[in-house]
Structure formats: structure tokens, C-alpha cells
Amino acid sequence: MPETQSLHRSQLQKIDKVNSAECSACAEDEETMDHYLCECRVFSRLRRDIFHGSQCSNLKKLGSCGVTEIRCFITATQLVEKA
């Protein structure tokens, strides 16, 4: 898997791989891990379904969720493309 494939847009912009750090899903905010995993409105329903309604308003709270759920969320959103 290419090294840049697992980076979010905020990181990619810093290394000049993309022109904008704007969220590729909602285009409303900077795409950081916190935004992607906990805040992006595009994924709110998916987040609620996968994390069974638990509030994950920040990465610290998300840390209490299981790895399986987090992996499922990332796979379902297709942020990380399959190699």
C-alpha cells in the first residue's frame, strides 16, 4: 500500500500531495482524523449505526470503542482504499 494512502487530506496537504485540506466527504471543514472519525456530518448515520449510538465526539471517547467497530467504520467510508 502506498505510504500516502492512509493519510487524511490535512496531512496530505502538508506534504503537497493535495491542493486542499478540505474534507473530501462534506467539503465543510478541514479533513483531520478527528473530523473524519467524530464530526463529519456525511458519516453521522454510519457512525451511529456502527458505534451503536454511542457518542464519539472526540478521539478520546472513540478510543473506548472496539477496534473492530473502528475498522468497520473506516472500511465502510472508503477513506483508505484497498490495495
The first five atom37 places (N, CA, C, CB, O) and aatype in JSON, in Angstrom:
{
  "aatype": [12, 14, 6, 16, 5, 15, 10, 8, 1, 15, 5, 10, 5, 11, 9, 3, 11, 19, 2, 15, 0, 6, 4, 15, 0, 4, 0, 6, 3, 6, 6, 16, 12, 3, 8, 18, 10, 4, 6, 4, 1, 19, 13, 15, 1, 10, 1, 1, 3, 9, 13, 8, 7, 15, 5, 4, 15, 2, 10, 11, 11, 10, 7, 15, 4, 7, 19, 16, 6, 9, 1, 4, 13, 9, 16, 0, 16, 5, 10, 19, 6, 11, 0],
  "atom_mask": [
    [1, 1, 1, 1, 1],
    [1, 1, 1, 1, 1],
    [1, 1, 1, 1, 1],
    [1, 1, 1, 1, 1],
    [1, 1, 1, 1, 1],
    [1, 1, 1, 1, 1],
    [1, 1, 1, 1, 1],
    [1, 1, 1, 1, 1],
    [1, 1, 1, 1, 1],
    [1, 1, 1, 1, 1],
    [1, 1, 1, 1, 1],
    [1, 1, 1, 1, 1],
    [1, 1, 1, 1, 1],
    [1, 1, 1, 1, 1],
    [1, 1, 1, 1, 1],
    [1, 1, 1, 1, 1],
    [1, 1, 1, 1, 1],
    [1, 1, 1, 1, 1],
    [1, 1, 1, 1, 1],
    [1, 1, 1, 1, 1],
    [1, 1, 1, 1, 1],
    [1, 1, 1, 1, 1],
    [1, 1, 1, 1, 1],
    [1, 1, 1, 1, 1],
    [1, 1, 1, 1, 1],
    [1, 1, 1, 1, 1],
    [1, 1, 1, 1, 1],
    [1, 1, 1, 1, 1],
    [1, 1, 1, 1, 1],
    [1, 1, 1, 1, 1],
    [1, 1, 1, 1, 1],
    [1, 1, 1, 1, 1],
    [1, 1, 1, 1, 1],
    [1, 1, 1, 1, 1],
    [1, 1, 1, 1, 1],
    [1, 1, 1, 1, 1],
    [1, 1, 1, 1, 1],
    [1, 1, 1, 1, 1],
    [1, 1, 1, 1, 1],
    [1, 1, 1, 1, 1],
    [1, 1, 1, 1, 1],
    [1, 1, 1, 1, 1],
    [1, 1, 1, 1, 1],
    [1, 1, 1, 1, 1],
    [1, 1, 1, 1, 1],
    [1, 1, 1, 1, 1],
    [1, 1, 1, 1, 1],
    [1, 1, 1, 1, 1],
    [1, 1, 1, 1, 1],
    [1, 1, 1, 1, 1],
    [1, 1, 1, 1, 1],
    [1, 1, 1, 1, 1],
    [1, 1, 1, 0, 1],
    [1, 1, 1, 1, 1],
    [1, 1, 1, 1, 1],
    [1, 1, 1, 1, 1],
    [1, 1, 1, 1, 1],
    [1, 1, 1, 1, 1],
    [1, 1, 1, 1, 1],
    [1, 1, 1, 1, 1],
    [1, 1, 1, 1, 1],
    [1, 1, 1, 1, 1],
    [1, 1, 1, 0, 1],
    [1, 1, 1, 1, 1],
    [1, 1, 1, 1, 1],
    [1, 1, 1, 0, 1],
    [1, 1, 1, 1, 1],
    [1, 1, 1, 1, 1],
    [1, 1, 1, 1, 1],
    [1, 1, 1, 1, 1],
    [1, 1, 1, 1, 1],
    [1, 1, 1, 1, 1],
    [1, 1, 1, 1, 1],
    [1, 1, 1, 1, 1],
    [1, 1, 1, 1, 1],
    [1, 1, 1, 1, 1],
    [1, 1, 1, 1, 1],
    [1, 1, 1, 1, 1],
    [1, 1, 1, 1, 1],
    [1, 1, 1, 1, 1],
    [1, 1, 1, 1, 1],
    [1, 1, 1, 1, 1],
    [1, 1, 1, 1, 1]
  ],
  "atom_positions": [
    [[0.84, -1.17, 0.0], [0.0, 0.0, 0.0], [0.89, 1.24, 0.0], [-0.96, -0.01, 1.22], [1.82, 1.34, 0.81]],
    [[0.63, 2.19, -0.9], [1.43, 3.41, -0.9], [1.34, 4.14, 0.43], [0.99, 4.33, -2.03], [0.3, 4.12, 1.09]],
    [[2.43, 4.76, 0.81], [2.5, 5.43, 2.11], [1.43, 6.49, 2.27], [3.87, 6.05, 2.3], [0.87, 6.63, 3.36]],
    [[1.1, 7.24, 1.23], [0.13, 8.33, 1.34], [-1.31, 7.84, 1.36], [0.31, 9.3, 0.21], [-2.21, 8.63, 1.64]],
    [[-1.56, 6.59, 1.07], [-2.91, 6.08, 1.0], [-3.65, 6.12, 2.34], [-2.89, 4.68, 0.49], [-4.88, 6.23, 2.35]],
    [[-2.95, 6.05, 3.44], [-3.61, 6.02, 4.74], [-3.65, 7.39, 5.41], [-2.91, 5.03, 5.65], [-4.11, 7.5, 6.55]],
    [[-3.17, 8.43, 4.75], [-3.16, 9.76, 5.33], [-4.45, 10.5, 5.01], [-1.96, 10.56, 4.83], [-5.04, 10.3, 3.95]],
    [[-4.89, 11.35, 5.92], [-6.06, 12.17, 5.63], [-5.6, 13.44, 4.92], [-6.85, 12.51, 6.92], [-4.41, 13.75, 4.9]],
    [[-6.54, 14.17, 4.36], [-6.22, 15.31, 3.48], [-5.41, 16.4, 4.18], [-7.48, 15.9, 2.93], [-4.59, 17.05, 3.55]],
    [[-5.64, 16.6, 5.46], [-4.88, 17.61, 6.18], [-3.38, 17.29, 6.15], [-5.38, 17.72, 7.64], [-2.55, 18.18, 5.94]],
    [[-3.06, 16.03, 6.34], [-1.66, 15.6, 6.28], [-1.13, 15.63, 4.85], [-1.5, 14.2, 6.86], [0.01, 16.03, 4.61]],
    [[-1.96, 15.22, 3.9], [-1.54, 15.19, 2.51], [-1.23, 16.59, 1.99], [-2.61, 14.55, 1.65], [-0.3, 16.76, 1.19]],
    [[-1.99, 17.59, 2.44], [-1.73, 18.96, 2.01], [-0.37, 19.43, 2.52], [-2.84, 19.89, 2.49], [0.36, 20.14, 1.82]],
    [[-0.02, 19.04, 3.73], [1.25, 19.46, 4.32], [2.45, 18.93, 3.55], [1.33, 18.99, 5.75], [3.52, 19.54, 3.56]],
    [[2.27, 17.8, 2.87], [3.37, 17.24, 2.08], [3.14, 17.43, 0.57], [3.55, 15.73, 2.4], [3.73, 16.75, -0.26]],
    [[2.26, 18.38, 0.25], [1.99, 18.78, -1.13], [1.49, 17.65, -2.03], [3.24, 19.35, -1.73], [1.84, 17.58, -3.21]],
    [[0.67, 16.77, -1.48], [0.07, 15.7, -2.28], [-1.34, 16.05, -2.75], [0.04, 14.4, -1.47], [-1.83, 15.48, -3.72]],
    [[-1.98, 17.0, -2.07], [-3.28, 17.52, -2.49], [-3.24, 19.04, -2.34], [-4.46, 16.9, -1.63], [-2.44, 19.57, -1.57]],
    [[-4.1, 19.73, -3.07], [-4.12, 21.19, -3.02], [-4.9, 21.74, -1.84], [-4.7, 21.73, -4.29], [-4.64, 22.85, -1.39]],
    [[-5.84, 20.97, -1.33], [-6.72, 21.46, -0.28], [-6.88, 20.43, 0.82], [-8.08, 21.84, -0.85], [-6.9, 19.23, 0.56]],
    [[-6.99, 20.91, 2.05], [-7.23, 20.03, 3.19], [-8.73, 19.86, 3.45], [-6.54, 20.57, 4.45], [-9.12, 19.22, 4.43]],
    [[-9.54, 20.42, 2.58], [-11.0, 20.35, 2.73], [-11.46, 18.89, 2.74], [-11.7, 21.13, 1.6], [-10.99, 18.07, 1.96]],
    [[-12.39, 18.6, 3.63], [-12.92, 17.24, 3.74], [-13.47, 16.77, 2.4], [-14.02, 17.18, 4.82], [-14.29, 17.46, 1.78]],
    [[-13.03, 15.62, 1.96], [-13.46, 15.07, 0.68], [-14.9, 14.57, 0.72], [-12.54, 13.95, 0.25], [-15.5, 14.33, -0.33]],
    [[-15.46, 14.41, 1.91], [-16.83, 13.92, 2.03], [-17.84, 15.07, 2.14], [-16.95, 13.02, 3.25], [-18.85, 15.06, 1.43]],
    [[-17.58, 16.04, 3.01], [-18.57, 17.1, 3.25], [-18.17, 18.46, 2.7], [-18.81, 17.23, 4.72], [-19.02, 19.33, 2.51]],
    [[-16.89, 18.65, 2.43], [-16.36, 19.92, 1.92], [-16.69, 21.11, 2.83], [-16.91, 20.19, 0.53], [-16.76, 22.25, 2.37]],
    [[-16.89, 20.84, 4.12], [-17.27, 21.9, 5.05], [-16.19, 22.24, 6.07], [-18.51, 21.52, 5.77], [-16.26, 23.28, 6.73]],
    [[-15.21, 21.37, 6.21], [-14.2, 21.57, 7.24], [-12.9, 20.92, 6.78], [-14.67, 20.99, 8.61], [-12.87, 20.22, 5.77]],
    [[-11.85, 21.14, 7.53], [-10.57, 20.51, 7.25], [-10.67, 19.02, 7.59], [-9.42, 21.18, 8.04], [-11.19, 18.66, 8.64]],
    [[-10.19, 18.18, 6.7], [-10.25, 16.73, 6.92], [-9.1, 16.29, 7.81], [-10.22, 15.97, 5.58], [-8.0, 16.0, 7.34]],
    [[-9.36, 16.25, 9.1], [-8.42, 15.72, 10.08], [-8.98, 14.39, 10.57], [-8.2, 16.72, 11.28], [-10.13, 14.06, 10.27]],
    [[-8.21, 13.64, 11.29], [-8.72, 12.38, 11.83], [-9.91, 12.63, 12.76], [-7.61, 11.62, 12.59], [-10.9, 11.9, 12.72]],
    [[-9.81, 13.66, 13.59], [-10.91, 14.0, 14.49], [-12.18, 14.31, 13.71], [-10.53, 15.19, 15.39], [-13.26, 13.82, 14.04]],
    [[-12.05, 15.13, 12.67], [-13.22, 15.48, 11.85], [-13.79, 14.24, 11.17], [-12.84, 16.54, 10.79], [-14.99, 13.99, 11.23]],
    [[-12.93, 13.47, 10.54], [-13.36, 12.28, 9.8], [-14.04, 11.25, 10.7], [-12.18, 11.65, 9.1], [-15.12, 10.77, 10.38]],
    [[-13.4, 10.92, 11.8], [-13.93, 9.87, 12.67], [-15.07, 10.33, 13.58], [-12.83, 9.32, 13.51], [-15.93, 9.52, 13.94]],
    [[-15.08, 11.6, 13.96], [-16.02, 12.02, 15.01], [-17.0, 13.13, 14.63], [-15.24, 12.48, 16.17], [-18.02, 13.29, 15.29]],
    [[-16.72, 13.89, 13.58], [-17.52, 15.09, 13.34], [-18.21, 15.17, 11.99], [-16.68, 16.26, 13.5], [-19.28, 15.78, 11.89]],
    [[-17.65, 14.6, 10.95], [-18.17, 14.8, 9.6], [-19.64, 14.38, 9.52], [-17.33, 14.0, 8.59], [-20.0, 13.24, 9.83]],
    [[-20.47, 15.33, 9.09], [-21.92, 15.09, 9.04], [-22.29, 14.02, 8.02], [-22.65, 16.38, 8.71], [-23.31, 13.36, 8.18]],
    [[-21.49, 13.85, 6.99], [-21.78, 12.86, 5.96], [-21.81, 11.44, 6.55], [-20.74, 12.95, 4.83], [-22.57, 10.59, 6.09]],
    [[-20.99, 11.22, 7.55], [-20.88, 9.89, 8.14], [-21.64, 9.75, 9.46], [-19.44, 9.55, 8.37], [-21.46, 8.76, 10.17]],
    [[-22.49, 10.71, 9.8], [-23.15, 10.68, 11.11], [-24.05, 9.44, 11.29], [-23.98, 11.94, 11.3], [-24.03, 8.82, 12.35]],
    [[-24.82, 9.09, 10.28], [-25.7, 7.91, 10.39], [-24.87, 6.63, 10.49], [-26.66, 7.84, 9.18], [-25.15, 5.77, 11.32]],
    [[-23.86, 6.51, 9.64], [-22.98, 5.34, 9.66], [-22.28, 5.24, 11.01], [-21.94, 5.42, 8.52], [-22.17, 4.15, 11.58]],
    [[-21.81, 6.36, 11.52], [-21.13, 6.4, 12.83], [-22.09, 5.91, 13.92], [-20.63, 7.84, 13.15], [-21.7, 5.1, 14.77]],
    [[-23.31, 6.4, 13.9], [-24.31, 6.0, 14.89], [-24.61, 4.5, 14.79], [-25.61, 6.82, 14.7], [-24.72, 3.81, 15.81]],
    [[-24.75, 3.99, 13.56], [-25.07, 2.57, 13.36], [-23.92, 1.67, 13.81], [-25.4, 2.3, 11.9], [-24.14, 0.67, 14.49]],
    [[-22.72, 2.01, 13.42], [-21.57, 1.15, 13.73], [-21.21, 1.2, 15.21], [-20.37, 1.55, 12.89], [-20.88, 0.18, 15.82]],
    [[-21.27, 2.4, 15.78], [-20.9, 2.55, 17.19], [-22.11, 2.45, 18.11], [-20.19, 3.89, 17.41], [-22.05, 2.82, 19.28]],
    [[-23.21, 1.94, 17.58], [-24.42, 1.64, 18.35], [-24.92, 2.84, 19.14], [-24.17, 0.49, 19.29], [-25.31, 2.72, 20.3]],
    [[-24.91, 4.0, 18.51], [-25.45, 5.2, 19.13], [-24.57, 5.86, 20.16], [0.0, 0.0, 0.0], [-24.93, 6.91, 20.69]],
    [[-23.42, 5.27, 20.47], [-22.55, 5.89, 21.47], [-21.98, 7.19, 20.92], [-21.42, 4.94, 21.9], [-21.68, 7.28, 19.73]],
    [[-21.83, 8.15, 21.76], [-21.3, 9.45, 21.35], [-19.79, 9.36, 21.21], [-21.7, 10.55, 22.38], [-19.08, 8.97, 22.14]],
    [[-19.31, 9.71, 20.06], [-17.86, 9.75, 19.86], [-17.5, 11.14, 19.36], [-17.38, 8.63, 18.85], [-17.07, 11.32, 18.22]],
    [[-17.67, 12.1, 20.22], [-17.48, 13.5, 19.84], [-16.01, 13.9, 19.74], [-18.17, 14.39, 20.83], [-15.7, 14.99, 19.26]],
    [[-15.12, 13.03, 20.19], [-13.69, 13.3, 20.03], [-12.93, 11.97, 20.03], [-13.16, 14.23, 21.16], [-13.49, 10.92, 20.35]],
    [[-11.68, 12.04, 19.67], [-10.9, 10.8, 19.54], [-10.74, 10.07, 20.87], [-9.53, 11.12, 18.96], [-10.65, 8.85, 20.89]],
    [[-10.69, 10.81, 21.96], [-10.55, 10.17, 23.26], [-11.76, 9.28, 23.56], [-10.37, 11.23, 24.37], [-11.6, 8.15, 24.02]],
    [[-12.96, 9.78, 23.3], [-14.17, 8.98, 23.51], [-14.24, 7.82, 22.53], [-15.43, 9.86, 23.38], [-14.7, 6.73, 22.87]],
    [[-13.79, 8.05, 21.32], [-13.79, 6.99, 20.32], [-12.88, 5.85, 20.72], [-13.37, 7.55, 18.96], [-13.11, 4.7, 20.35]],
    [[-11.84, 6.16, 21.48], [-10.9, 5.15, 21.94], [-11.54, 4.07, 22.8], [0.0, 0.0, 0.0], [-10.98, 2.98, 22.95]],
    [[-12.71, 4.35, 23.36], [-13.39, 3.36, 24.18], [-14.16, 2.35, 23.33], [-14.33, 4.04, 25.15], [-14.66, 1.35, 23.84]],
    [[-14.27, 2.62, 22.03], [-14.94, 1.69, 21.13], [-13.96, 0.59, 20.73], [-15.49, 2.43, 19.86], [-12.75, 0.75, 20.85]],
    [[-14.49, -0.5, 20.29], [-13.65, -1.63, 19.89], [-12.94, -1.39, 18.57], [0.0, 0.0, 0.0], [-13.42, -0.63, 17.72]],
    [[-11.82, -2.02, 18.41], [-11.05, -1.92, 17.17], [-11.87, -2.41, 15.99], [-9.74, -2.72, 17.29], [-11.76, -1.86, 14.89]],
    [[-12.66, -3.43, 16.19], [-13.49, -3.98, 15.11], [-14.45, -2.92, 14.58], [-14.27, -5.21, 15.6], [-14.62, -2.79, 13.37]],
    [[-15.08, -2.16, 15.48], [-16.02, -1.13, 15.07], [-15.3, -0.01, 14.32], [-16.76, -0.56, 16.28], [-15.8, 0.48, 13.3]],
    [[-14.14, 0.39, 14.8], [-13.39, 1.46, 14.16], [-12.95, 1.01, 12.76], [-12.16, 1.87, 15.01], [-13.07, 1.77, 11.8]],
    [[-12.46, -0.21, 12.66], [-12.05, -0.75, 11.35], [-13.25, -0.84, 10.41], [-11.41, -2.16, 11.53], [-13.13, -0.52, 9.23]],
    [[-14.39, -1.25, 10.9], [-15.61, -1.34, 10.1], [-16.0, 0.04, 9.57], [-16.76, -1.94, 10.93], [-16.36, 0.18, 8.41]],
    [[-15.92, 1.05, 10.43], [-16.25, 2.43, 10.03], [-15.31, 2.9, 8.92], [-16.17, 3.38, 11.25], [-15.77, 3.45, 7.92]],
    [[-14.04, 2.7, 9.09], [-13.05, 3.14, 8.1], [-13.27, 2.43, 6.77], [-11.62, 2.89, 8.6], [-13.2, 3.05, 5.71]],
    [[-13.54, 1.13, 6.83], [-13.79, 0.36, 5.61], [-15.06, 0.84, 4.91], [-13.91, -1.13, 5.94], [-15.08, 1.0, 3.68]],
    [[-16.11, 1.08, 5.68], [-17.39, 1.5, 5.11], [-17.32, 2.88, 4.46], [-18.47, 1.5, 6.18], [-18.0, 3.14, 3.47]],
    [[-16.5, 3.76, 4.99], [-16.39, 5.1, 4.44], [-15.42, 5.16, 3.26], [-15.94, 6.07, 5.51], [-15.41, 6.14, 2.52]],
    [[-14.63, 4.13, 3.09], [-13.67, 4.01, 1.99], [-12.61, 5.1, 1.98], [-14.41, 4.02, 0.69], [-12.11, 5.47, 0.92]],
    [[-12.26, 5.63, 3.16], [-11.18, 6.61, 3.23], [-9.87, 5.95, 2.81], [-11.06, 7.21, 4.66], [-9.07, 6.52, 2.07]],
    [[-9.67, 4.76, 3.3], [-8.46, 4.02, 2.95], [-8.83, 3.04, 1.84], [-7.84, 3.27, 4.19], [-9.6, 2.11, 2.05]],
    [[-8.29, 3.28, 0.69], [-8.58, 2.41, -0.45], [-7.92, 1.06, -0.27], [-8.13, 3.06, -1.76], [-6.85, 0.95, 0.32]],
    [[-8.56, 0.06, -0.79], [-7.98, -1.29, -0.73], [-6.82, -1.37, -1.7], [-9.04, -2.37, -1.06], [-6.87, -0.86, -2.82]],
    [[-5.76, -2.05, -1.23], [-4.57, -2.19, -2.09], [-4.81, -3.16, -3.21], [-3.37, -2.64, -1.26], [-3.91, -3.4, -4.03]]
  ]
}
